[in-house]
Amino acid sequence: ATKFRSFDDLPLVLRVEDLMPIRDIGRNAAYELIRCGQIRSVRVGRQIRVPKEAVAEFLAGRKENRPSEDAPQTKRLWR
């Protein structure tokens, strides 16, 4: 059983590991979705966090969620 029963139960910011049961994917696939820019993410120090709205955008398949050629894959807040 997953700890989130619905989209409303999700926290505002998720860990990469939280994506795994939502998409029914493994850890490597979750990191690959972030690396290639299909899911927006924010880097906080060494940690990667995914805004809840980015998950909604990905699931909805919104065009603006797809990366441009020169867009950075993750946004770093601080070192």
Secondary structure as UniProt FT lines:
FT   HELIX           7..9
FT   STRAND          13..15
FT   HELIX           16..23
FT   HELIX           27..35
FT   TURN            36..37
FT   STRAND          42..44
FT   TURN            45..46
FT   STRAND          47..51
FT   HELIX           52..60
FT   HELIX           63..65
FT   TURN            69..70
FT   STRAND          75..76
//
